[in-house]
C-alpha cells in the first residue's frame, strides 16, 4: 500500500526506476536578484544503505489503515495537551532555549 501524499511504501526499486540512473544533481542557479532558482531536472540519488532500508521497511499496514479510517471518519482521538507540549518542545528547539 502506498500513501498518496508522501508515497511511503514504494520500494527502492520503484523509487530508482522512476529516475534515470547515474544522473548528476545540478546545483541551483541564481537569478539576477540573487534568488535561488531550482533546475527543472532535480534528481535525488539515494545511497545503497537508504535504498536497502526502503526496500526492507516493515510496518503494520492494518494498523495504518485503521488509523487512516479513524481520521477520515473523525474518530481519531487527539490529545490536545500532547499536541501543545510538542509545539512547546519544537519552539524551544527553534529558539535554542
Order of alpha helices (4+ residues) and beta strands (2+ residues): alpha-beta-beta-alpha-alpha-alpha
